[in-house]
Amino acid sequence: MRWLSVITAALVISLTAAQSAPALPARDSSLSDPLLRSFAYCAGRFSAELEFSWMFAEMDSDRIARERLAMISLLDAVSPVDEGPNVLHLRLVAKFAHSELLTRMRFNSRPEEAALARHRAEVEIAQCRALILS
């Protein structure tokens, strides 16, 4: 029976982490650019990581701040000028989703679910770090 709760937790965390932005109207074709979306989502994830590091001092906040700024620079380079609010929306969606993972990782009373959330957050942020040339 315990395995069922682990599988259920994994499914819930995966679905939460995989939430994407609402469908965009067809006229917003510039936001369909996968590079722009990746940079926007990663900027949001780094923002969540930075806030988490400020609250709990468990991570290197200086490194995360540098990574966040680098990702924002990449995002600015590919973002159309007139799409600022929509790009910000993508960043916020990713920030809230990543923040939810970090919260589950930190405060979940079930170790299996906390471990799954930690793993998912680590995978997501590692993919973002891979986009930054050091």
N, C-alpha and C positions, 0 to 999 in steps of 0.2 A: 504494500500500500504506500510505503514511503517513496518508492520510485515514481508513482503516479503524481505525487505532489512536486517532485523534482521536475518531471516533464512538464507539468502545468506551469510551474514557475518559469521554466526556460521559454515556454511558448509566450507567456505574458511579457517577459522581458524582451524577447525578440520582436514581438509585435509593437511594443512601446518604442523600442530603439529604431524600428524600421518605419515609423510614422513619417510620412513625407508631407511636404506642403500641399495644400489643396490644389486641385487642378487649376492651371492658369488658363486664361482665355487665349484663344488662338492668336490674337493680335500681339501677345507678349512672346513672340518667337525668340527674342534675344535671351530670354530666361530659360529656354530649352537647351542652351549651350551647356554641355556636361561639365566643362571646365569651370565656368562661372558658378554653376550649382555646387560643385565640389569645393571651390574656394569659399563660397558663402557658408556652406554647412560647416566647413572646418573652422572658419572664423568664429562661428557661433559656439562650436565645441570648445575651442581654446578659451573663449570668454567664460564658459561654464567652469572649465578647469581652473582658470585664474581666480574666480570668485571662491571656488572650493578651497584653493590653496590659501587664500586670505583667511578663511574661516577656521581652518584646521591646521595650518602650518605643517602639513605632512608632505608637501611637494615643494619643489624649487620654484617659487613664484617669479623670480627674475627670469628664469629660463622660459617659463610659460608666457610671461609678458612679451619677451622677445619673439617667441614663436607666433603669438597672436598678432603682433605688429607686422611680422613678415607675411603672414597670411592675409592680413588686411591690405597690405601693399599689393600682393598678387591679385586680390579681389578688385582693388581699385583699377589695376591695369587692364582688366578684362571687362569691367562693368560699363555699360552704356550710361551716359550722363543722365538721361531722362528716366532711368529705371531705379533710381535710388531707393524709393519706398518699397518696391518689390524685392530688391536685393536685401534690404534690411529685414523684410518679412522672412526670407529664407534663413537669414542668420539667426533670427529670434526663434524660429521653429526648431532649428538644430540646437540652439542653446538650451531651450527648455527641455528638449528630449534628453540631452546629455546630462543636464542638471538632475533630471529624474533618475537616471542611471546612477549618478554619484550619490544621490540621496539614498537610493535602495542599497547601494554598496555599504554606506556608512551606518545606516540606521535599521536595516532589516534584522529582525530577530531570528530569522531562519538562515543559518550559515550557508546552506546550498544556494538560496536565492541571492544572498549577498555576494557569494563567489561568482555566480553567473553574471550579475550586474557588473562586478569588478572586471571580469574577463571581457565583456562586451564593451565597456568604456575603454579598456586598454587597447582593444582591437581598433576601435574607431579612432582614437587619438594617434595610434601608430600609423594608420593610413594617412592621417593628416600630416604627421611629421615627415612621412615619405615624400610628400609634395614639396617640401621646403628644401632648397639646396643650402646646405650649411657652409 
